[in-house]
Structures are given as C-alpha cells and as structure tokens.
Amino acid sequence: MDMIHIRAVSPPDLTDEVVALLSGDACVFDLIVQRGAVRRPDGDSVTCDVLTGAADDVLHRLRAVRLDRRGSLVIEAVDMAFSGAAIEEGRRALGPLNGAPVWEQVEARIRSGGRYPPSFYLYLVVAGLIGSVGIVTNSQILIVAAMVVGPEYGAIVSVALGIDRGHRAAVRGGLAALGAGFLLTIVVTFLFALLIRGFGLESAAFDRGLRPVSNLINTPNFFSVAVATLAGVVGIVSLTEARTSALLGVFISVTTIPAAADIAVSTAFTSWSDVRGSAIQLVVNILVLIVVGTAALRAQRGIWRKVGLRRDRNRRAAEET
C-alpha cells in the first residue's frame, strides 16, 4: 500500500505549528489531534496518514521543527486502506512520485542490519561451519544454506549507507564487524576442518581431489564480479522497496561465507592455491558490494530527486498556462 501512518507526540507549545504543517499538505489525511493525551513523554497525540510519495517531505518538515527531539515520531506501514476521493486526488497530485520510497524507512531498515550483537558473530560462525561441510561433502545445497544463514550483507549495506551519508562511525563499525566476524569464522571453521581431516570424515571424492564446489568458490573471475555487481544493485532496490523475496536471492548470490569457509578448509587440507583464490573471492565480493551499494543508493536518490523536480516544473508550467 502506498501510504504510511505517523504517530507523533508533540509538546503543547509546538502542537499548533505541527498541525498547521500537516493540515496544509494535500497528501496528509485522517489527521487526529488529542490534547494532553500522552504520558512519557507528556504531550499531545497527533496521528495522520501520508502518501508515501510525499512522506519524505512531510517527515523532513516535522524534523525541521525538532518534533523528533522534543517529542517522538513513529512511522508504520499501512498494509491495506480503502481510498476515498481525497486520497485519489492526492495520488494524482503526486503523479510519478507515487512510487517513491520513504528514505527514512529505508535508512532505518539498513541501520537495523548495521547492529552487531553477539548473535551476528554466532550466525557468521554457524554459516561458515555449514559451508565447510558443504565443501568437504561437495554439497551445493549446504553452500546455499550457509549463504542464507550468513548475516554479513546487513553489515556491508550499512557500510555503503555510511559512505553515502558521510557517517564515518558507521563505516568503521561495519568494516570492523566484518573483519572480526570473518576472522573468527575462519579460525573456528579451520579448527572444525582439522577435526574432519583428522578423523577422515571428508567425502571420498573430496579426498581424491574431486572438489567441484571448492573449485567454484576459489576461482574468482569476471563472472564473480558480474554476479556481485548485479546482487549489489538488486539488494539496494529490494531494501528500498522492502521486497524480502528478492533480498533472499541476493543472499544466495553473494560468495562471501562460502569463500571464508573455503579459506579455512583449504588451509586445514594445505591447499594453498585454493586459500589464495578464496581470499581474493572474499575481498572482491565485499568490495564490489560496498561500491555498488553506495553507487546504487546515490543513483536512486538522484533519480527520485529528478522525478520530483520534473513534476514540480510541469505543475508550475500548468499553473502558468
């Protein structure tokens, strides 16, 4: 649904300004004001629905009067709504901006993946262990499972957003989490692979040197860069449009966890050329995803900005005639 719901708590001295701001926008509907209805923080309750194409402008103006600092702002997606004539008129006024993303939501979604609790590292290690089993048993299904479990894409996109917005702390935090997480994953997976080798648990084919899964991972080439580039573009678009199904496809396309697992397994089995190839694969995938993610974020912002400017020019031209 192309609408969001805003719940705000406004200090009494700011409420009239907030209400005037919202009531004067043709894309704001169902405005409700309840004076003195809120506690912690104390204030007035202000709720409304906003068409997503106008949401960024509305939220920007609300934050400009410091409503988010002096009170609070909560944004909720609207899954279903039955449109009235006023809403349809607002959609027509927005024109092509109807499909614009709400950048506040997009950035909040990305920042949520840029938090690194202990479970982030646990997921990485578990994904690496699953990947190592897939490598020594030549099981592509387990490699896919490892890709799905791995949480590293959230950190990668968080770094891209940090570069795009100039937030150095987010960039440093994301790179540190990726470095520490993959190092821990490789060390733990290496110990697990030593256990596999010590007890002879690897598959007979792997022991004879038939390693199609490992060879696919540790052979970086043009296609590695191409797939990482396409995955980076689709990943950003799916985040801006909240398409989780497409994002799952991105997880399965990115050769990061498999590369880390193959570094560990190849080290345990003293296949040094494979270690080098997997290390290159890991670095290439991370760098390409960060660069493409940053470029895709900036490109989307630029495209929607131009769409808005073109709509405004066309509206002014229509009014002059």
C-alpha positions in Angstrom: 0.0 0.0 0.0 1.4 3.4 -0.9 0.7 5.0 2.4 2.3 5.3 5.9 0.8 6.1 9.3 2.5 8.6 11.5 2.1 8.6 15.3 3.6 11.7 17.0 3.9 13.1 20.4 4.1 16.9 20.4 4.9 19.3 23.2 1.9 21.6 23.8 3.7 24.7 22.6 4.6 23.0 19.3 1.3 21.3 18.5 -0.3 24.2 16.7 2.7 24.5 14.3 2.8 20.8 13.7 -1.0 20.7 13.0 -0.7 23.6 10.6 2.2 21.9 8.8 0.2 18.7 8.4 -3.2 20.1 7.6 -1.8 22.3 4.9 -0.4 19.3 2.9 -2.8 17.8 0.3 -1.1 14.3 0.8 -1.9 14.1 4.5 -5.2 12.5 5.6 -7.0 11.4 8.7 -5.4 14.0 10.9 -6.3 13.4 14.6 -5.2 15.7 17.4 -5.7 14.8 21.1 -4.6 17.4 23.5 -2.8 16.3 26.7 -3.4 12.6 25.9 0.1 11.3 26.1 2.4 10.5 29.0 6.2 9.7 28.9 6.8 11.9 27.2 4.0 14.2 28.2 2.3 16.0 25.3 -0.4 15.9 22.7 -1.1 13.0 20.4 -1.0 13.7 16.7 -1.7 11.0 14.2 -2.2 11.0 10.4 -1.8 9.0 7.2 0.6 10.2 4.5 1.0 9.1 0.9 4.5 7.5 0.6 5.5 9.8 -2.3 5.1 12.8 0.0 6.3 11.2 3.2 10.0 12.2 2.9 9.0 15.9 2.6 6.5 15.7 5.5 9.0 13.9 7.7 11.7 16.4 6.8 9.5 19.3 7.8 8.5 17.6 11.1 12.1 17.0 11.9 13.0 20.6 11.0 10.7 21.8 13.8 12.5 19.3 16.1 9.5 17.2 16.7 11.6 14.0 16.8 13.8 15.6 19.5 11.3 17.4 21.6 8.6 14.7 21.3 8.6 11.5 19.3 7.9 10.2 15.8 6.7 6.7 15.0 6.3 5.5 11.4 4.2 2.5 10.5 3.5 0.9 7.1 -0.2 0.7 6.1 -0.9 -2.8 4.6 -4.5 -2.0 3.4 -6.7 1.1 3.1 -9.8 1.8 1.2 -9.3 5.0 -0.8 -11.6 7.9 -0.7 -11.9 10.8 -3.2 -9.4 13.0 -1.3 -6.7 10.3 -1.3 -7.2 9.7 -5.0 -6.8 13.4 -5.6 -3.6 13.4 -3.6 -2.3 10.5 -5.7 -3.0 12.4 -8.9 -1.2 15.4 -7.5 1.9 13.3 -6.7 2.0 11.8 -10.2 5.1 9.7 -10.7 6.2 10.3 -7.1 3.5 7.8 -6.0 6.1 5.0 -6.2 8.9 6.9 -4.4 10.5 5.1 -1.4 10.3 6.6 2.1 14.0 7.2 2.7 13.6 7.5 6.4 12.3 3.9 6.5 14.9 2.7 4.0 17.7 4.0 6.1 16.2 2.7 9.3 15.9 -0.7 7.7 19.6 -0.6 6.7 20.7 0.7 10.1 18.9 -2.2 11.8 21.2 -4.6 9.9 24.2 -2.5 11.0 24.0 -3.6 14.6 26.4 -6.3 15.7 25.3 -8.1 18.8 26.9 -11.5 19.7 24.3 -13.2 17.6 25.8 -11.5 14.5 29.1 -13.3 15.0 27.3 -16.6 16.0 25.4 -16.6 12.7 28.6 -16.0 10.8 30.4 -18.8 12.5 27.5 -21.2 12.1 27.2 -20.3 8.4 30.9 -20.9 8.0 30.6 -24.3 9.6 27.7 -25.3 7.4 29.7 -24.1 4.4 32.7 -26.2 5.4 30.5 -29.3 5.5 29.2 -28.4 2.1 32.7 -28.1 0.7 34.1 -31.4 2.1 31.0 -33.3 1.0 30.6 -31.5 -2.3 27.1 -30.4 -1.4 25.8 -27.3 -3.2 22.6 -27.4 -1.1 24.6 -26.8 2.1 26.5 -24.0 0.4 23.2 -22.3 -0.3 22.1 -22.9 3.3 25.3 -21.2 4.5 24.6 -18.2 2.3 21.1 -17.8 3.7 22.3 -18.1 7.3 25.1 -15.5 6.9 24.2 -12.0 8.2 27.1 -10.2 6.6 25.1 -8.4 3.9 23.5 -6.2 6.5 26.9 -5.0 7.6 28.0 -4.5 4.0 25.0 -2.3 3.2 25.4 -0.4 6.5 29.0 0.5 5.3 27.6 1.6 1.9 25.0 3.8 3.6 27.7 5.2 5.9 29.8 6.1 2.9 26.8 7.6 1.1 25.8 9.7 4.1 29.3 10.5 5.3 28.9 8.7 8.6 32.4 7.6 9.4 31.4 5.8 12.6 29.0 3.5 10.6 31.7 2.8 8.1 34.3 2.0 10.7 31.9 -0.1 12.8 30.7 -2.1 9.8 34.2 -2.8 8.5 35.4 -3.7 12.0 32.5 -6.1 12.4 33.1 -7.7 9.0 36.8 -8.1 9.7 36.4 -9.5 13.2 33.5 -11.7 12.2 35.1 -13.3 9.2 38.4 -13.8 11.1 36.5 -15.6 13.9 34.6 -17.6 11.3 37.8 -18.7 9.5 39.5 -19.6 12.8 36.6 -21.7 14.2 35.9 -23.3 10.8 39.6 -24.1 10.4 39.6 -26.0 13.7 36.5 -27.8 12.6 38.1 -28.7 9.3 41.2 -30.0 11.1 38.8 -32.3 13.1 37.2 -33.5 9.8 40.7 -34.2 8.3 42.0 -35.9 11.5 39.1 -38.4 11.6 38.9 -38.8 7.8 35.3 -37.6 7.7 35.6 -35.8 4.3 34.0 -37.5 1.3 35.9 -39.9 -0.8 35.6 -37.7 -3.9 37.0 -34.7 -1.9 39.9 -36.8 -0.6 40.7 -37.9 -4.2 40.9 -34.2 -5.3 37.4 -34.1 -6.9 36.3 -30.8 -5.4 33.8 -29.1 -7.8 32.2 -27.0 -5.0 35.5 -25.7 -3.7 36.8 -25.1 -7.2 33.8 -23.0 -8.0 34.4 -20.9 -4.9 38.1 -20.4 -5.1 38.2 -19.4 -8.8 37.4 -15.7 -8.9 36.8 -14.4 -12.5 34.7 -12.0 -14.5 31.5 -13.8 -13.5 32.3 -13.3 -9.8 32.4 -9.5 -10.3 29.4 -9.6 -12.5 27.2 -11.5 -10.1 28.4 -9.4 -7.1 27.6 -6.3 -9.1 24.1 -7.4 -10.0 23.5 -8.7 -6.5 24.5 -5.3 -5.1 22.1 -3.5 -7.3 19.2 -5.8 -6.6 20.0 -5.8 -2.9 19.6 -2.0 -2.7 16.5 -1.9 -4.8 14.9 -4.7 -2.7 15.7 -2.8 0.5 14.2 0.5 -0.8 11.1 -1.4 -1.9 11.0 -3.8 1.1 11.0 -6.9 -1.1 12.3 -9.6 1.1 11.9 -12.3 -1.5 14.4 -10.5 -3.8 16.7 -9.9 -0.9 16.8 -13.6 -0.2 18.0 -14.1 -3.7 20.8 -11.6 -3.0 22.0 -13.7 0.0 22.2 -16.8 -2.2 24.1 -14.9 -4.9 26.9 -13.5 -2.7 30.1 -15.6 -2.4 31.3 -14.3 1.0 30.5 -17.0 3.6 31.5 -19.8 1.1 34.8 -18.1 0.4 35.6 -17.7 4.2 34.7 -21.4 4.7 36.9 -22.5 1.8 39.8 -20.4 3.2 39.5 -22.4 6.4 39.0 -25.8 4.8 41.8 -25.3 2.2 44.2 -24.2 5.0 43.3 -27.3 7.0 44.0 -29.5 3.9 47.1 -27.5 3.0 45.7 -26.4 -0.4 47.5 -23.1 -0.6 46.5 -22.1 -4.1 42.8 -22.6 -3.1 43.4 -20.4 0.0 44.7 -17.6 -2.2 41.8 -17.9 -4.6 39.2 -17.9 -1.9 40.7 -15.0 -0.1 40.6 -13.0 -3.4 37.0 -14.1 -3.9 36.0 -12.9 -0.4 37.7 -9.5 -0.8 36.4 -8.9 -4.3 32.8 -9.7 -3.3 32.9 -7.4 -0.2 34.5 -4.5 -2.1 32.2 -4.8 -5.1 29.1 -5.0 -2.9 30.1 -1.9 -0.9 31.0 0.1 -4.0 27.9 -0.9 -5.9 25.7 -0.4 -2.8 27.0 3.1 -2.4 26.5 3.9 -6.1 23.0 2.4 -6.2 21.9 4.4 -3.1 23.1 7.6 -4.6 21.7 6.8 -8.0 18.2 6.1 -6.6 18.2 9.3 -4.6 19.3 11.2 -7.7 16.6 9.6 -9.9 13.8 10.3 -7.5 15.0 13.8 -6.9 14.9 14.5 -10.6 11.4 12.9 -10.8 10.2 15.3 -8.1 11.8 18.4 -9.8 10.3 17.4 -13.1 6.9 17.1 -11.6 7.2 20.5 -9.9 8.3 22.1 -13.2 5.3 20.5 -15.0 3.0 21.7 -12.3 4.2 25.3 -12.4 4.0 25.3 -16.2 0.4 24.0 -16.0 -0.5 26.7 -13.4 1.0 29.5 -15.5 -1.0 28.5 -18.6 
